[in-house]
Amino acid sequence: MTQKSLCLLALFWAFASQAAVDVNTATVAELDGIKGIGPASSARILDARKNANFKDWGDLIQRVKGIKSSQAARLSAEGLTVNGQGYEPAARQ
């Protein structure tokens, strides 16, 4: 029974570590837990979020200094979302 419980706990931990973090509801600790976001980036995100939640990735990129499309793609791959959505680059024209 103990081995089964430990196995389930390990699976839960693995799933939880891969769970998405939404930029509009994330705490400082959750943002810092995303690879590529440090204390300075967390502060800029939370500062911009004070004015209004982010509508989409384009809004986040526009309002937060240091986040460009390439960084947004990496952050999305690490589990960051905006309103539950992962980053999808705009189609080239």
N, CA, C and O atoms as a MOPAC input file, in Angstrom:
PM7 MOZYME 1SCF
protein

 N      0.82200 1    -1.19500 1     0.00000 1
 C      0.00000 1     0.00000 1     0.00000 1
 C      0.86600 1     1.25900 1     0.00000 1
 O      0.55800 1     2.22200 1    -0.70300 1
 N      1.94100 1     1.25800 1     0.78000 1
 C      2.81300 1     2.41900 1     0.86000 1
 C      3.47600 1     2.69600 1    -0.48000 1
 O      3.59200 1     3.85100 1    -0.89000 1
 N      3.91000 1     1.64400 1    -1.16600 1
 C      4.54400 1     1.83300 1    -2.47700 1
 C      3.55600 1     2.40800 1    -3.47400 1
 O      3.91100 1     3.26000 1    -4.28800 1
 N      2.32000 1     1.94600 1    -3.41200 1
 C      1.28600 1     2.45400 1    -4.30900 1
 C      1.04100 1     3.94300 1    -4.04300 1
 O      0.91600 1     4.73600 1    -4.97700 1
 N      0.97500 1     4.30900 1    -2.77100 1
 C      0.75300 1     5.70500 1    -2.40600 1
 C      1.91100 1     6.58100 1    -2.86300 1
 O      1.69600 1     7.68100 1    -3.37300 1
 N      3.12900 1     6.10300 1    -2.68500 1
 C      4.30100 1     6.86100 1    -3.12000 1
 C      4.32500 1     7.02700 1    -4.62800 1
 O      4.69000 1     8.08600 1    -5.14000 1
 N      3.94100 1     5.99200 1    -5.32700 1
 C      3.89900 1     6.05500 1    -6.79200 1
 C      2.86600 1     7.09200 1    -7.25200 1
 O      3.13500 1     7.89400 1    -8.14600 1
 N      1.68800 1     7.06300 1    -6.63400 1
 C      0.64700 1     8.03500 1    -6.98400 1
 C      1.07700 1     9.45900 1    -6.64200 1
 O      0.82100 1    10.39600 1    -7.39800 1
 N      1.72700 1     9.60600 1    -5.50700 1
 C      2.23000 1    10.92100 1    -5.12000 1
 C      3.27300 1    11.42800 1    -6.11700 1
 O      3.26500 1    12.60700 1    -6.47300 1
 N      4.15700 1    10.56200 1    -6.56200 1
 C      5.17200 1    10.93200 1    -7.54800 1
 C      4.52500 1    11.33200 1    -8.87000 1
 O      4.94500 1    12.30700 1    -9.49500 1
 N      3.51200 1    10.59400 1    -9.30000 1
 C      2.80700 1    10.93400 1   -10.53900 1
 C      2.09500 1    12.27900 1   -10.41200 1
 O      2.11300 1    13.09100 1   -11.33700 1
 N      1.47100 1    12.50700 1    -9.26000 1
 C      0.80400 1    13.77600 1    -9.03100 1
 C      1.80200 1    14.92300 1    -9.06400 1
 O      1.53800 1    15.95700 1    -9.67700 1
 N      2.94900 1    14.75000 1    -8.40900 1
 C      3.98400 1    15.78600 1    -8.37500 1
 C      4.48200 1    16.09700 1    -9.78300 1
 O      4.67400 1    17.26100 1   -10.13500 1
 N      4.69200 1    15.04800 1   -10.59200 1
 C      5.16000 1    15.25100 1   -11.96800 1
 C      4.12000 1    16.02400 1   -12.77300 1
 O      4.46900 1    16.91400 1   -13.54800 1
 N      2.85200 1    15.68700 1   -12.59200 1
 C      1.79100 1    16.39300 1   -13.30700 1
 C      1.70200 1    17.84100 1   -12.84400 1
 O      1.59100 1    18.75300 1   -13.66300 1
 N      1.74900 1    18.04900 1   -11.54600 1
 C      1.61900 1    19.40400 1   -11.00200 1
 C      2.75700 1    20.30000 1   -11.45500 1
 O      2.54700 1    21.49200 1   -11.67700 1
 N      3.95000 1    19.75800 1   -11.59500 1
 C      5.08500 1    20.58000 1   -12.01600 1
 C      4.96000 1    20.98900 1   -13.47500 1
 O      5.59300 1    21.95700 1   -13.89700 1
 N      4.16400 1    20.27700 1   -14.24600 1
 C      3.95400 1    20.60100 1   -15.65200 1
 C      2.65600 1    21.38100 1   -15.87600 1
 O      2.33500 1    21.73900 1   -17.00900 1
 N      1.91800 1    21.64200 1   -14.81100 1
 C      0.64600 1    22.33700 1   -14.92900 1
 C      0.85500 1    23.76400 1   -15.42600 1
 O      1.86400 1    24.40700 1   -15.13500 1
 N     -0.11200 1    24.22700 1   -16.17000 1
 C     -0.03300 1    25.56900 1   -16.73100 1
 C     -0.17200 1    26.62900 1   -15.63800 1
 O     -0.87500 1    26.43800 1   -14.64600 1
 N      0.50600 1    27.73300 1   -15.84600 1
 C      0.43900 1    28.88500 1   -14.94800 1
 C     -0.09800 1    30.04800 1   -15.77400 1
 O      0.53900 1    30.48100 1   -16.73500 1
 N     -1.27600 1    30.55300 1   -15.39500 1
 C     -1.85300 1    31.66100 1   -16.14400 1
 C     -1.30800 1    32.98200 1   -15.62200 1
 O     -1.33000 1    33.24600 1   -14.42000 1
 N     -0.82500 1    33.79700 1   -16.53100 1
 C     -0.18300 1    35.06400 1   -16.18400 1
 C     -1.14300 1    36.01500 1   -15.45900 1
 O     -0.69600 1    36.88000 1   -14.70500 1
 N     -2.44400 1    35.86700 1   -15.67600 1
 C     -3.41600 1    36.76800 1   -15.04800 1
 C     -3.76900 1    36.39100 1   -13.61600 1
 O     -4.35600 1    37.20100 1   -12.89800 1
 N     -3.43100 1    35.19700 1   -13.19200 1
 C     -3.77200 1    34.76800 1   -11.83700 1
 C     -2.56200 1    34.30200 1   -11.03200 1
 O     -2.68100 1    34.01800 1    -9.84000 1
 N     -1.42100 1    34.22400 1   -11.66600 1
 C     -0.22200 1    33.66500 1   -11.03000 1
 C      0.30900 1    34.54500 1    -9.91000 1
 O      0.24400 1    35.77300 1    -9.96700 1
 N      0.83000 1    33.88600 1    -8.90200 1
 C      1.51900 1    34.57800 1    -7.81800 1
 C      2.97100 1    34.80000 1    -8.23300 1
 O      3.41600 1    34.28500 1    -9.25900 1
 N      3.69800 1    35.56000 1    -7.43900 1
 C      5.11900 1    35.76900 1    -7.70400 1
 C      5.84000 1    34.42600 1    -7.72800 1
 O      6.66200 1    34.17500 1    -8.61000 1
 N      5.53600 1    33.57400 1    -6.77400 1
 C      6.20200 1    32.26200 1    -6.69400 1
 C      5.90600 1    31.41400 1    -7.93200 1
 O      6.79800 1    30.74400 1    -8.45300 1
 N      4.66700 1    31.44300 1    -8.40000 1
 C      4.31800 1    30.67300 1    -9.60100 1
 C      5.04000 1    31.21800 1   -10.82800 1
 O      5.54000 1    30.44800 1   -11.64800 1
 N      5.09700 1    32.53700 1   -10.95600 1
 C      5.81100 1    33.12800 1   -12.09100 1
 C      7.29600 1    32.79500 1   -12.02800 1
 O      7.90100 1    32.43500 1   -13.03800 1
 N      7.88000 1    32.91400 1   -10.83900 1
 C      9.30400 1    32.59700 1   -10.67800 1
 C      9.58800 1    31.12400 1   -10.95500 1
 O     10.71600 1    30.76100 1   -11.29100 1
 N      8.58000 1    30.28100 1   -10.81700 1
 C      8.73800 1    28.86000 1   -11.08400 1
 C      8.80700 1    28.52200 1   -12.56000 1
 O      9.16500 1    27.40100 1   -12.92000 1
 N      8.47400 1    29.46700 1   -13.41400 1
 C      8.55800 1    29.26300 1   -14.86700 1
 C      9.98200 1    29.54000 1   -15.29400 1
 O     10.51300 1    30.62300 1   -15.04600 1
 N     10.60500 1    28.56200 1   -15.93700 1
 C     11.96800 1    28.74600 1   -16.43500 1
 C     11.97600 1    29.90400 1   -17.43300 1
 O     11.21100 1    29.91400 1   -18.39700 1
 N     12.84900 1    30.87200 1   -17.18500 1
 C     12.93700 1    32.04400 1   -18.05000 1
 C     12.34000 1    33.29300 1   -17.42600 1
 O     12.51300 1    34.39600 1   -17.94300 1
 N     11.62800 1    33.11600 1   -16.29900 1
 C     11.09200 1    34.26700 1   -15.57800 1
 C     11.80800 1    34.36100 1   -14.24100 1
 O     11.78100 1    33.43000 1   -13.43600 1
 N     12.44200 1    35.48900 1   -14.02300 1
 C     13.12100 1    35.73300 1   -12.76000 1
 C     12.40900 1    36.81700 1   -11.98600 1
 O     11.33000 1    37.25900 1   -12.38100 1
 N     12.99900 1    37.25100 1   -10.89000 1
 C     12.36800 1    38.27100 1   -10.05200 1
 C     12.04700 1    39.57600 1   -10.79500 1
 O     10.98800 1    40.16500 1   -10.57900 1
 N     12.94000 1    40.02200 1   -11.65400 1
 C     12.70200 1    41.28100 1   -12.37700 1
 C     11.53000 1    41.13000 1   -13.35200 1
 O     10.67900 1    42.01500 1   -13.44600 1
 N     11.49100 1    40.01900 1   -14.06900 1
 C     10.38200 1    39.78200 1   -15.01200 1
 C      9.06200 1    39.63700 1   -14.27200 1
 O      8.03900 1    40.16700 1   -14.70500 1
 N      9.08600 1    38.91900 1   -13.15700 1
 C      7.86200 1    38.75800 1   -12.35000 1
 C      7.33700 1    40.11900 1   -11.91900 1
 O      6.13800 1    40.38500 1   -11.99800 1
 N      8.23700 1    40.97500 1   -11.46300 1
 C      7.83900 1    42.30700 1   -11.01400 1
 C      7.22600 1    43.10700 1   -12.15400 1
 O      6.21400 1    43.78100 1   -11.96300 1
 N      7.83200 1    43.03900 1   -13.34400 1
 C      7.28400 1    43.77400 1   -14.49800 1
 C      5.90800 1    43.24000 1   -14.89000 1
 O      5.01100 1    44.01400 1   -15.22200 1
 N      5.74300 1    41.92200 1   -14.85000 1
 C      4.45100 1    41.32100 1   -15.19500 1
 C      3.38000 1    41.76100 1   -14.19300 1
 O      2.29800 1    42.19700 1   -14.58600 1
 N      3.68500 1    41.64400 1   -12.90600 1
 C      2.70300 1    42.01100 1   -11.88600 1
 C      2.39800 1    43.49900 1   -11.91000 1
 O      1.26100 1    43.90200 1   -11.66500 1
 N      3.38900 1    44.30900 1   -12.19900 1
 C      3.19000 1    45.75300 1   -12.31600 1
 C      2.21500 1    46.07300 1   -13.44800 1
 O      1.28700 1    46.86200 1   -13.27000 1
 N      2.42800 1    45.46400 1   -14.59900 1
 C      1.55500 1    45.70200 1   -15.75400 1
 C      0.15700 1    45.14400 1   -15.49900 1
 O     -0.83600 1    45.71300 1   -15.95500 1
 N      0.08100 1    44.03300 1   -14.77100 1
 C     -1.20900 1    43.40400 1   -14.49800 1
 C     -2.05400 1    44.23000 1   -13.54500 1
 O     -3.27700 1    44.09000 1   -13.53300 1
 N     -1.42600 1    45.09600 1   -12.74100 1
 C     -2.17900 1    45.95000 1   -11.81200 1
 C     -3.17500 1    46.83100 1   -12.57100 1
 O     -4.26900 1    47.10200 1   -12.07700 1
 N     -2.79500 1    47.27100 1   -13.76000 1
 C     -3.65300 1    48.15000 1   -14.55700 1
 C     -4.83900 1    47.39800 1   -15.14200 1
 O     -5.95900 1    47.90800 1   -15.15300 1
 N     -4.59300 1    46.19200 1   -15.62600 1
 C     -5.64000 1    45.35700 1   -16.21600 1
 C     -5.04900 1    43.99300 1   -16.53900 1
 O     -3.85000 1    43.86500 1   -16.78800 1
 N     -5.90700 1    42.97400 1   -16.53100 1
 C     -5.44900 1    41.65700 1   -16.94900 1
 C     -5.01900 1    41.69300 1   -18.40800 1
 O     -5.46000 1    42.54600 1   -19.17800 1
 N     -4.16300 1    40.76800 1   -18.77200 1
 C     -3.70900 1    40.67700 1   -20.16000 1
 C     -4.78900 1    40.00200 1   -20.99500 1
 O     -5.33400 1    38.97100 1   -20.60000 1
 N     -5.09500 1    40.58600 1   -22.14900 1
 C     -6.13400 1    40.04100 1   -23.02400 1
 C     -5.65300 1    38.79800 1   -23.75700 1
 O     -6.37700 1    37.81300 1   -23.89800 1
 N     -4.40600 1    38.87500 1   -24.22100 1
 C     -3.83800 1    37.78300 1   -25.00500 1
 C     -2.31900 1    37.93200 1   -25.00000 1
 O     -1.77800 1    38.83700 1   -24.36300 1
 N     -1.63900 1    37.04000 1   -25.71300 1
 C     -0.18000 1    37.09200 1   -25.75100 1
 C      0.32100 1    38.40100 1   -26.35500 1
 O      1.32700 1    38.94400 1   -25.89900 1
 N     -0.36000 1    38.90800 1   -27.36300 1
 C      0.04200 1    40.17300 1   -27.98500 1
 C      0.00600 1    41.31500 1   -26.98300 1
 O      0.88600 1    42.17600 1   -26.98400 1
 N     -1.00400 1    41.32300 1   -26.13500 1
 C     -1.13300 1    42.33700 1   -25.09700 1
 C      0.01400 1    42.20200 1   -24.09100 1
 O      0.59700 1    43.20500 1   -23.68100 1
 N      0.33700 1    40.97600 1   -23.69400 1
 C      1.44900 1    40.74600 1   -22.77000 1
 C      2.76200 1    41.23600 1   -23.37600 1
 O      3.53600 1    41.92700 1   -22.71400 1
 N      3.00900 1    40.87900 1   -24.62800 1
 C      4.23900 1    41.28400 1   -25.31500 1
 C      4.33700 1    42.80300 1   -25.41000 1
 O      5.41500 1    43.37400 1   -25.24800 1
 N      3.22200 1    43.44400 1   -25.66900 1
 C      3.22000 1    44.90300 1   -25.81700 1
 C      3.44000 1    45.61800 1   -24.48400 1
 O      4.11100 1    46.64800 1   -24.43700 1
 N      2.88200 1    45.08200 1   -23.41200 1
 C      2.89800 1    45.79300 1   -22.13500 1
 C      4.05700 1    45.45000 1   -21.20800 1
 O      4.34700 1    46.21100 1   -20.28500 1
 N      4.73100 1    44.31500 1   -21.43500 1
 C      5.80500 1    43.91000 1   -20.53000 1
 C      7.14200 1    43.97300 1   -21.25000 1
 O      7.40700 1    43.19500 1   -22.16700 1
 N      7.98000 1    44.91100 1   -20.82100 1
 C      9.30800 1    45.09000 1   -21.40200 1
 C     10.10600 1    43.79600 1   -21.24700 1
 O     10.09800 1    43.16600 1   -20.18900 1
 N     10.78300 1    43.42100 1   -22.30900 1
 C     11.63900 1    42.23400 1   -22.27700 1
 C     10.99300 1    40.97500 1   -22.80400 1
 O     11.68100 1    39.97800 1   -23.02600 1
 N      9.68300 1    40.99300 1   -23.01200 1
 C      9.02700 1    39.81900 1   -23.58100 1
 C      8.71800 1    40.10700 1   -25.04000 1
 O      7.89400 1    40.95800 1   -25.37300 1
 N      9.39700 1    39.38000 1   -25.87900 1
 C      9.18100 1    39.44500 1   -27.33000 1
 C      8.61400 1    38.10200 1   -27.77500 1
 O      8.43900 1    37.20800 1   -26.94600 1
 N      8.32700 1    37.94400 1   -29.04800 1
 C      7.68900 1    36.71200 1   -29.51900 1
 C      8.54100 1    35.46700 1   -29.26900 1
 O      8.00100 1    34.41200 1   -28.93400 1
 N      9.86400 1    35.57200 1   -29.42500 1
 C     10.70700 1    34.39700 1   -29.19400 1
 C     10.69000 1    34.00200 1   -27.72000 1
 O     10.64400 1    32.81700 1   -27.39100 1
 N     10.72600 1    35.00000 1   -26.82900 1
 C     10.64500 1    34.73400 1   -25.39100 1
 C      9.26400 1    34.18500 1   -25.03600 1
 O      9.15200 1    33.27900 1   -24.21000 1
 N      8.22500 1    34.72000 1   -25.64700 1
 C      6.86400 1    34.25100 1   -25.38800 1
 C      6.72700 1    32.77200 1   -25.75300 1
 O      6.08800 1    32.00900 1   -25.02900 1
 N      7.31900 1    32.37500 1   -26.86000 1
 C      7.26300 1    30.96700 1   -27.27600 1
 C      7.95300 1    30.07500 1   -26.24600 1
 O      7.45000 1    28.99900 1   -25.92500 1
 N      9.09900 1    30.51200 1   -25.72900 1
 C      9.81600 1    29.72200 1   -24.71300 1
 C      9.01900 1    29.65200 1   -23.41700 1
 O      8.92000 1    28.58700 1   -22.80900 1
 N      8.45200 1    30.77600 1   -22.99000 1
 C      7.67500 1    30.80000 1   -21.75300 1
 C      6.42800 1    29.91400 1   -21.87300 1
 O      6.05400 1    29.22000 1   -20.92800 1
 N      5.80900 1    29.95100 1   -23.02500 1
 C      4.64100 1    29.10900 1   -23.26000 1
 C      5.01800 1    27.62700 1   -23.20300 1
 O      4.28200 1    26.81500 1   -22.64200 1
 N      6.15700 1    27.28700 1   -23.78200 1
 C      6.63100 1    25.90000 1   -23.73900 1
 C      6.92100 1    25.45000 1   -22.30900 1
 O      6.84400 1    24.26100 1   -21.99900 1
 N      7.25100 1    26.39900 1   -21.44500 1
 C      7.53100 1    26.08500 1   -20.03700 1
 C      6.25500 1    26.04100 1   -19.19400 1
 O      6.31200 1    25.69700 1   -18.01400 1
 N      5.10400 1    26.38400 1   -19.78300 1
 C      3.83000 1    26.26400 1   -19.07500 1
 C      3.08800 1    27.55800 1   -18.81300 1
 O      2.02500 1    27.53300 1   -18.19300 1
 N      3.61300 1    28.69600 1   -19.26500 1
 C      2.91900 1    29.96000 1   -19.05400 1
 C      1.79200 1    30.10200 1   -20.07900 1
 O      1.97300 1    29.80500 1   -21.25900 1
 N      0.63200 1    30.55900 1   -19.61300 1
 C     -0.49500 1    30.80300 1   -20.50500 1
 C     -1.03800 1    32.20700 1   -20.26200 1
 O     -0.77400 1    32.81900 1   -19.22700 1
 N     -1.79600 1    32.70300 1   -21.22600 1
 C     -2.54400 1    33.94800 1   -21.06900 1
 C     -4.00000 1    33.57900 1   -21.31500 1
 O     -4.37200 1    33.18100 1   -22.41900 1
 N     -4.82000 1    33.71500 1   -20.27600 1
 C     -6.22700 1    33.30000 1   -20.34400 1
 C     -6.35600 1    31.84300 1   -20.78700 1
 O     -7.25700 1    31.48700 1   -21.54700 1
 N     -5.44800 1    31.01800 1   -20.30200 1
 C     -5.49700 1    29.59000 1   -20.58800 1
 C     -4.94900 1    29.18800 1   -21.95100 1
 O     -4.97800 1    28.00800 1   -22.30200 1
 N     -4.45800 1    30.13500 1   -22.71300 1
 C     -3.97600 1    29.85700 1   -24.06500 1
 C     -2.45500 1    29.88300 1   -24.13600 1
 O     -1.81400 1    30.76700 1   -23.56700 1
 N     -1.89000 1    28.92400 1   -24.82700 1
 C     -0.46700 1    28.92400 1   -25.10400 1
 C     -0.15900 1    29.91500 1   -26.21800 1
 O     -1.05900 1    30.37700 1   -26.92100 1
 N      1.10600 1    30.23100 1   -26.36800 1
 C      1.51200 1    31.20000 1   -27.39000 1
 C      1.49600 1    30.56100 1   -28.76500 1
 O      2.01100 1    29.46000 1   -28.95700 1
 N      0.91100 1    31.25000 1   -29.70500 1
 C      0.94300 1    30.85900 1   -31.11200 1
 C      1.38100 1    32.07600 1   -31.90500 1
 O      0.68000 1    33.08800 1   -31.92900 1
 N      2.54300 1    31.98700 1   -32.56100 1
 C      3.01000 1    33.15000 1   -33.32600 1
 C      2.03700 1    33.50800 1   -34.44400 1
 O      1.38100 1    32.64100 1   -35.02100 1
 N      1.96000 1    34.79600 1   -34.73200 1
 C      1.09100 1    35.26400 1   -35.80800 1
 C      1.57300 1    34.70800 1   -37.13900 1
 O      2.77400 1    34.55000 1   -37.35600 1
 N      0.64600 1    34.41600 1   -38.01200 1
 C      1.00200 1    33.89700 1   -39.33700 1
 C      1.74700 1    34.96000 1   -40.12700 1
 O      1.39200 1    36.13800 1   -40.09600 1
 N      2.77300 1    34.53400 1   -40.82500 1
 C      3.52800 1    35.48000 1   -41.66400 1
 C      2.73600 1    35.80900 1   -42.90900 1
 O      2.02800 1    34.96700 1   -43.46200 1
 N      2.87100 1    37.04400 1   -43.33500 1
 C      2.11300 1    37.46300 1   -44.51000 1
 C      3.04000 1    37.79100 1   -45.63400 1
 O      2.58900 1    38.16600 1   -46.71600 1

